[in-house]
Structure formats: structure tokens, C-alpha cells
Amino acid sequence: MHTDLKLIVEKHLDGFVAYPLGMKGVVVGEGETYEEAVADVTSAIAFHIETFGPEVFRDEETVLEAYVTETGVTI
């Protein structure tokens, strides 16, 4: 079975972090480059599914779009 997942990839001072949307549990990949982070999280996702089964998907619905936005809070 093949499924496409949306990923969030964050750029930090010390490299990149990537994680999928729409999965139960914590699945994170990292790397010095964007490509390394995506490859690492892809491997982690495969391991997560292999370990916990297809139940790791939140719902049977696919995430159609993801948005990044900002908001302000007083601290």
C-alpha cells in the first residue's frame, strides 16, 4: 500500500527538522539539509507504520492542505 503524506519541514540554525501531518504518535526526522531531514522522517514514518500498523493514521481522511501562519500572544 502506498499513501502520500504532507510534511512540515522547519529550518533551524543547526539544521532541519521534519514531521508528518495526520499521524498518531510522534514521528520526527532531522538532518543538516532539507533533503536529509525528509529522508530521515520518511524512514521514521515507515518504521512507525511497521511497528504500530496502519492505525497510526488519525482518520481515514487525508490532510488536503496545510498552512503556516502567525498569531500574537501576550506573555
C-alpha positions as a printed Julia matrix, in Angstrom:
75×3 Matrix{Float64}:
  0.0    0.0    0.0
  1.24   3.5   -0.83
  0.0    6.73   0.66
  1.21  10.3    0.29
  1.67  12.39   3.43
  2.13  16.09   3.93
  5.29  17.02   5.84
  6.27  20.11   7.77
  9.96  20.94   7.39
 11.44  23.55   9.71
 14.79  25.26   9.18
 16.72  25.96  12.38
 20.18  27.4   12.99
 21.64  23.91  13.43
 19.79  22.08  10.64
 16.33  20.92   9.58
 13.51  19.1   11.37
 10.64  17.35   9.57
  7.43  15.74  10.76
  4.26  14.41   9.09
  0.72  15.67   9.44
 -2.18  13.32  10.16
 -0.43  10.58  12.14
 -0.89   9.41  15.73
  2.29   9.45  17.76
  5.45  11.44  17.42
  7.45  10.91  14.24
 10.33  13.31  13.62
 13.31  13.36  11.29
 16.28  15.68  11.22
 19.27  16.46   9.07
 21.84  19.04   8.16
 19.99  19.65   4.88
 16.34  19.75   3.82
 16.82  16.54   1.84
 18.43  14.72   4.78
 15.55  15.69   7.08
 12.96  14.47   4.54
 14.82  11.19   4.03
 15.15  10.71   7.8
 11.47  11.35   8.51
 10.44   9.09   5.61
 12.43   6.28   7.19
 10.94   7.06  10.61
  7.4    7.02   9.18
  7.98   3.61   7.57
  9.3    2.25  10.88
  6.36   3.76  12.79
  3.82   2.12  10.45
  5.72  -1.18  10.54
  5.76  -1.1   14.36
  2.21   0.12  15.11
  0.29  -0.75  11.95
 -1.96   1.37   9.74
 -3.89   2.5   12.81
 -1.29   5.28  13.15
 -3.25   7.37  10.68
 -5.56   9.75  12.58
 -8.63   9.26  10.45
 -9.27   7.74   7.1
 -9.25  11.29   5.78
 -6.19  12.73   4.1
 -4.86  16.15   5.04
 -5.78  18.18   1.97
 -3.8   21.31   2.73
 -1.62  22.7    5.48
 -1.0   26.34   6.25
  1.66  28.18   8.2
  0.54  31.43   9.74
  1.34  33.66  12.69
 -0.57  34.97  15.65
  0.43  37.08  18.65
  0.02  36.32  22.33
  0.89  38.36  25.38
  3.37  36.66  27.71
